[in-house]
Structures are given as structure tokens and as C-alpha cells.
């Protein structure tokens, strides 16, 4: 049984340090993924706006063409 006065072994400290490092790496990966998702969503919204404008322009052109007949 360990006493509270017993120093922590080097292996245990190293293991804890490794766990903290891995946790920080995973948190950084998660932040990168969240940024990538926000970027993709912004690009998707921009493409939807372009598509909407293009579809409305096309519909207006068709209506004008039909009225001119």
C-alpha cells in the first residue's frame, strides 16, 4: 500500500504526461475538424446562393422568352 508521502514513480508521471499529450492532440484534431466543417458549410451555403440566383435567372429568361412568343 502506498503512502501519500511516497513520490510518484517516473513511469507513472511519464504515462500521465503521455495521456495529457494525446488528449491535447485529440483536442487539436477536433478543433481542426470543427473548422473544416464550418468551412464546408459556408462553401455549401455560397453554392446554394449561386444556384438559386442561376435558377431564378434561368426562370426569368424562360418567362421572357415565352411572353415574347
VENSULQUI-V260163 format. One line per field, one symbol per residue. ss: DSSP state (h for helix, s for strand, l for the rest). phi: phi as a letter, one per 40 degrees, with the letter a starting at -180 (. if undefined). Layout:
ss = ???
phi = ???
This chain:
ss = lllllllllhhhhhhhhhhhhhhhhhhhhhhhhhhhhhhhhhhhhhhhhhhhhhhhhhhhhhhhhhhhl
phi = .cccccccccccccccccccccccccccccccccccccccccccccccccccccccccccccccccccc
